[in-house]
Amino acid sequence: MNRQTKFHGEIEIAQENIYTFESGIPGFLYEKQFCLLALEETPFVVLQSITTKEVAFIMLNPFDIFHDYEVKLTDEVLSTLQIEAEKELITFVILTIHEPFKKTTANPQAPIILNISKKTGKQFIMNGSGYMTKHLLNEPSVEQEEK
């Protein structure tokens, strides 16, 4: 199916590349279907809504920037995403892009968790984790600051 996207223009998205977010994403509860799109020549990916062109989140792998980053999924999340093995999981954090780019922040407190086998997804809010919702990309993580 052809879809308009925020950063890639009109592209064809195969049904098997669509992730279902049963509960939507906080603030976007009616957005239930997304796809992942690479941002060429960057470490970033876009989580693009299938239904709304303007709803697109730039993300990256948190383990690339927060070396001690840890996500402890609850049984509810494991069940919702139908996760049976760790190899099915991929984790991203949403970025808030600022000008200049060095002011860009990541949200390690609420990662996007995807089951790449079942094509399910969820934003998992880790309350009490010690992570912040706005963390500069060029600063050490919470755990690194404590060392």
Backbone as numpy.savetxt, mean C-alpha at the origin, in Angstrom:
# Nx Ny Nz CAx CAy CAz Cx Cy Cz
-10.09 -5.09 -19.70 -10.93 -3.91 -19.70 -10.04 -2.67 -19.70
-10.45 -1.67 -20.45 -9.71 -0.41 -20.50 -10.22 0.51 -19.40
-9.27 1.17 -18.74 -9.60 2.09 -17.66 -8.71 3.33 -17.74
-9.28 4.45 -17.34 -8.50 5.68 -17.20 -7.80 5.64 -15.85
-6.53 6.04 -15.83 -5.77 6.06 -14.57 -5.22 7.45 -14.33
-4.87 7.72 -13.11 -4.37 9.04 -12.73 -3.00 9.34 -13.33
-2.10 8.35 -13.33 -0.72 8.59 -13.74 -0.33 7.92 -15.06
-1.10 6.98 -15.54 -0.73 6.21 -16.72 -1.67 6.41 -17.92
-2.62 7.31 -17.80 -3.58 7.50 -18.89 -4.50 6.30 -19.01
-4.98 6.04 -20.21 -5.85 4.88 -20.41 -5.00 3.64 -20.63
-5.30 2.60 -19.86 -4.57 1.34 -20.00 -5.55 0.18 -19.93
-5.09 -0.97 -20.39 -5.89 -2.17 -20.27 -5.48 -2.90 -19.00
-6.48 -3.29 -18.21 -6.25 -3.99 -16.95 -6.95 -5.34 -17.02
-6.17 -6.39 -16.90 -6.73 -7.75 -16.93 -7.44 -8.04 -15.61
-8.54 -8.73 -15.66 -9.33 -9.08 -14.47 -8.46 -9.76 -13.41
-7.52 -10.60 -13.84 -6.68 -11.33 -12.87 -5.67 -10.44 -12.16
-5.58 -9.16 -12.56 -4.67 -8.22 -11.89 -5.40 -7.26 -10.96
-6.67 -7.53 -10.70 -7.47 -6.67 -9.83 -7.52 -7.24 -8.42
-7.19 -6.39 -7.46 -7.25 -6.74 -6.04 -8.56 -6.23 -5.46
-9.21 -7.04 -4.64 -10.46 -6.66 -3.99 -10.19 -6.30 -2.53
-10.60 -5.10 -2.16 -10.53 -4.62 -0.78 -11.95 -4.69 -0.24
-12.27 -5.75 0.47 -13.63 -6.00 0.94 -14.23 -4.81 1.67
-13.44 -4.13 2.48 -13.93 -2.99 3.27 -13.48 -1.65 2.71
-12.96 -1.63 1.50 -12.42 -0.40 0.95 -11.16 -0.01 1.68
-10.81 1.26 1.59 -9.65 1.82 2.29 -10.19 2.96 3.13
-9.74 3.12 4.39 -10.26 4.23 5.19 -10.23 5.56 4.42
-11.36 6.22 4.40 -11.50 7.46 3.63 -12.01 7.21 2.22
-11.95 5.97 1.78 -12.38 5.59 0.42 -13.13 4.26 0.51
-14.12 4.21 1.37 -14.80 2.95 1.68 -15.55 2.35 0.49
-15.90 3.17 -0.49 -16.64 2.65 -1.64 -15.72 2.18 -2.77
-14.44 2.42 -2.60 -13.45 1.95 -3.58 -13.04 0.54 -3.17
-13.49 -0.44 -3.90 -13.27 -1.84 -3.51 -12.31 -2.60 -4.43
-12.05 -2.06 -5.63 -11.19 -2.78 -6.57 -10.05 -1.88 -7.02
-8.85 -2.44 -6.97 -7.63 -1.71 -7.31 -6.71 -2.59 -8.12
-5.78 -1.95 -8.81 -4.70 -2.70 -9.46 -3.38 -2.02 -9.09
-2.29 -2.76 -9.24 -0.95 -2.23 -9.00 -0.33 -1.87 -10.33
0.24 -0.68 -10.40 0.91 -0.23 -11.61 2.29 0.29 -11.23
3.30 -0.14 -11.95 4.67 0.32 -11.68 4.83 1.76 -12.16
5.62 2.51 -11.42 6.04 3.83 -11.90 7.43 3.63 -12.48
7.52 3.67 -13.78 8.76 3.34 -14.49 9.97 4.04 -13.89
11.06 3.28 -13.79 12.36 3.78 -13.35 12.34 4.38 -11.95
11.42 3.91 -11.10 11.38 4.33 -9.69 11.11 3.09 -8.84
11.33 3.19 -7.54 10.97 2.07 -6.66 9.49 2.10 -6.26
8.72 3.01 -6.83 7.34 3.23 -6.43 6.36 2.44 -7.30
5.20 2.14 -6.69 4.08 1.54 -7.40 2.85 2.38 -7.10
1.85 2.25 -7.96 0.60 2.97 -7.77 -0.49 1.95 -7.49
-1.25 2.19 -6.43 -2.46 1.43 -6.16 -3.59 2.25 -6.76
-4.05 1.83 -7.93 -5.02 2.58 -8.72 -6.41 1.98 -8.58
-7.38 2.83 -8.22 -8.77 2.40 -8.20 -9.21 2.03 -9.61
-10.00 0.99 -9.70 -10.55 0.55 -10.99 -11.72 1.44 -11.40
-12.45 1.98 -10.42 -13.66 2.74 -10.74 -13.47 4.25 -10.77
-12.49 4.79 -10.04 -12.33 6.24 -9.95 -10.90 6.62 -10.33
-10.76 7.27 -11.46 -9.45 7.65 -11.99 -8.61 8.41 -10.97
-9.20 9.33 -10.24 -8.47 10.21 -9.33 -7.99 9.51 -8.05
-8.52 8.33 -7.75 -8.13 7.62 -6.53 -6.97 6.69 -6.86
-5.77 7.18 -6.55 -4.55 6.43 -6.81 -3.53 6.80 -5.74
-2.91 5.80 -5.16 -1.96 6.01 -4.07 -0.56 5.58 -4.51
0.41 6.45 -4.33 1.79 6.08 -4.61 2.33 5.38 -3.37
2.95 4.22 -3.59 3.40 3.39 -2.48 4.81 2.88 -2.76
5.42 2.35 -1.69 6.68 1.64 -1.85 6.79 0.55 -0.80
7.75 -0.33 -1.02 8.02 -1.42 -0.09 8.64 -0.84 1.18
8.00 -0.98 2.34 8.52 -0.35 3.56 9.85 -0.94 4.02
10.11 -2.18 3.67 11.34 -2.84 4.11 12.56 -2.26 3.41
12.35 -1.52 2.33 13.45 -0.86 1.64 13.91 0.40 2.36
13.04 1.00 3.17 13.40 2.25 3.85 13.42 2.14 5.37
12.63 1.24 5.92 12.59 1.03 7.37 13.15 -0.36 7.62
14.44 -0.44 7.87 15.12 -1.74 7.91 14.67 -2.63 9.07
14.14 -2.05 10.13 13.65 -2.85 11.27 12.13 -2.91 11.29
11.51 -2.60 10.19 10.05 -2.54 10.11 9.44 -3.92 10.38
8.36 -3.92 11.14 7.72 -5.18 11.50 6.21 -5.00 11.46
5.54 -5.96 10.84 4.09 -5.97 10.77 3.61 -7.27 11.39
2.78 -7.15 12.43 2.20 -8.34 13.06 0.71 -8.36 12.73
0.37 -9.20 11.75 -1.02 -9.26 11.31 -1.89 -9.99 12.32
-3.10 -9.51 12.49 -4.05 -10.15 13.39 -4.70 -11.34 12.69
-5.32 -12.21 13.47 -6.05 -13.34 12.89 -7.16 -12.85 11.97
-7.78 -11.72 12.33 -8.86 -11.16 11.51 -8.34 -10.77 10.14
-7.17 -10.15 10.08 -6.59 -9.75 8.79 -6.20 -10.99 7.98
-5.58 -11.94 8.63 -5.20 -13.18 7.94 -6.43 -13.87 7.33
-7.52 -13.88 8.08 -8.75 -14.50 7.61 -9.38 -13.69 6.47
-9.47 -12.37 6.65 -10.07 -11.50 5.63 -9.33 -11.62 4.30
-8.01 -11.67 4.36 -7.21 -11.73 3.14 -6.98 -13.15 2.65
-7.50 -14.14 3.41 -7.37 -15.55 3.03 -5.91 -15.96 2.90
-5.09 -15.50 3.83 -3.65 -15.78 3.78 -3.37 -17.13 4.41
-2.73 -17.99 3.65 -2.36 -19.32 4.14 -0.86 -19.48 4.29
-0.08 -18.68 3.58 1.38 -18.76 3.66 1.98 -17.37 3.50
3.11 -17.14 4.16 3.75 -15.83 4.12 4.15 -15.42 2.70
4.44 -16.41 1.86 4.85 -16.10 0.49 3.74 -15.48 -0.33
2.50 -15.53 0.14 1.36 -14.90 -0.55 1.29 -13.40 -0.29
2.01 -12.93 0.72 1.92 -11.54 1.18 2.87 -10.60 0.47
2.40 -9.39 0.26 3.25 -8.28 -0.13 2.75 -7.07 0.65
3.68 -6.26 1.12 3.35 -5.12 1.97 3.87 -3.84 1.34
3.06 -2.80 1.39 3.44 -1.48 0.91 3.04 -0.44 1.94
3.66 0.73 1.87 3.21 1.89 2.64 2.86 3.00 1.66
1.82 3.74 2.00 1.36 4.85 1.16 2.23 6.07 1.43
2.58 6.76 0.36 3.37 7.98 0.46 2.48 9.20 0.28
2.86 10.27 0.94 2.29 11.58 0.67 3.41 12.39 0.04
3.26 12.67 -1.25 4.31 13.34 -2.00 4.25 14.84 -1.75
5.41 15.41 -1.45 5.52 16.84 -1.18 6.58 17.45 -2.09
6.49 18.76 -2.28 7.53 19.52 -2.96 8.25 20.34 -1.91
9.54 20.28 -1.83 10.42 19.39 -2.58 10.25 17.93 -2.10
10.70 17.01 -2.93 10.49 15.59 -2.67 11.05 15.15 -1.31
12.10 15.81 -0.82 12.70 15.40 0.46 11.73 15.57 1.63
10.62 16.25 1.41 9.59 16.39 2.45 8.49 15.32 2.33
8.64 14.39 1.39 7.68 13.31 1.19 7.67 12.41 2.42
6.47 11.98 2.81 6.34 11.11 3.98 5.70 9.78 3.60
5.99 8.78 4.45 5.38 7.46 4.33 4.52 7.22 5.56
3.57 6.32 5.43 2.69 5.96 6.54 2.95 4.50 6.95
3.98 4.27 7.77 4.26 2.89 8.19 3.28 2.37 9.24
2.46 3.25 9.82 1.48 2.81 10.81 0.31 2.08 10.17
0.06 2.32 8.89 -1.11 1.73 8.23 -0.71 1.16 6.85
0.03 0.05 6.86 0.47 -0.52 5.58 -0.69 -1.11 4.77
-0.46 -1.19 3.48 -1.37 -1.90 2.57 -0.84 -3.33 2.48
-1.70 -4.29 2.82 -1.33 -5.70 2.80 -2.08 -6.36 1.64
-1.36 -7.03 0.76 -1.97 -7.70 -0.38 -1.68 -9.19 -0.35
-2.69 -9.98 -0.68 -2.51 -11.41 -0.90 -2.40 -11.56 -2.41
-1.18 -11.83 -2.89 -0.96 -11.88 -4.34 -1.56 -13.12 -4.98
-1.85 -14.15 -4.18 -2.48 -15.37 -4.73 -3.98 -15.21 -4.89
-4.63 -14.68 -3.86 -6.10 -14.56 -3.85 -6.58 -13.20 -4.36
-5.63 -12.28 -4.58 -5.95 -10.93 -5.06 -6.89 -10.19 -4.11
-6.57 -10.28 -2.83 -7.31 -9.54 -1.81 -6.37 -8.51 -1.19
-6.94 -7.45 -0.62 -6.13 -6.41 -0.01 -6.83 -5.73 1.13
-6.01 -5.09 1.99 -6.54 -4.39 3.15 -5.51 -3.39 3.63
-5.98 -2.21 4.08 -5.08 -1.32 4.80 -5.19 -1.69 6.26
-4.07 -2.08 6.84 -4.03 -2.58 8.21 -3.47 -1.49 9.12
-4.32 -0.97 10.00 -3.91 0.11 10.91 -3.34 -0.52 12.18
-2.05 -0.25 12.43 -1.35 -0.84 13.57 -1.31 0.16 14.73
-2.44 0.31 15.42 -2.50 1.21 16.57 -1.58 0.69 17.66
-0.90 1.61 18.33 0.00 1.22 19.42 1.30 0.60 18.96
1.61 0.71 17.68 2.81 0.07 17.13 4.07 0.91 17.36
3.91 2.19 17.64 5.06 3.07 17.75 5.40 3.74 16.42
4.77 3.31 15.34 4.99 3.94 14.04 4.10 5.16 13.91
4.56 6.11 13.12 3.81 7.34 12.88 3.09 7.25 11.54
2.10 8.12 11.35 1.40 8.15 10.07 2.15 8.99 9.04
3.03 9.85 9.48 3.84 10.68 8.58 5.29 10.57 9.00
6.04 9.81 8.23 7.45 9.59 8.53 8.27 9.97 7.31
9.18 10.92 7.47 10.03 11.34 6.36 10.83 10.15 5.84
10.95 10.04 4.54 11.66 8.91 3.94 13.14 8.90 4.28
13.73 10.06 4.51 15.17 10.10 4.76 15.54 10.08 6.23
14.57 9.82 7.11 14.85 9.71 8.54 14.88 8.24 8.95
15.61 7.91 10.03 15.61 6.52 10.50 14.24 6.16 11.06
13.94 4.88 11.06 12.66 4.41 11.60 12.64 4.55 13.11
11.48 4.34 13.71 11.32 4.42 15.17 12.33 3.51 15.86
12.44 2.26 15.40 13.33 1.31 16.04 14.79 1.75 15.92
15.16 2.34 14.77 16.53 2.77 14.59 16.85 3.96 15.49
15.87 4.83 15.75 16.09 5.97 16.61 16.34 5.54 18.05
15.73 4.43 18.47 15.86 3.98 19.84 17.20 3.31 20.11
17.92 2.92 19.07 19.21 2.22 19.24 20.34 3.16 19.50
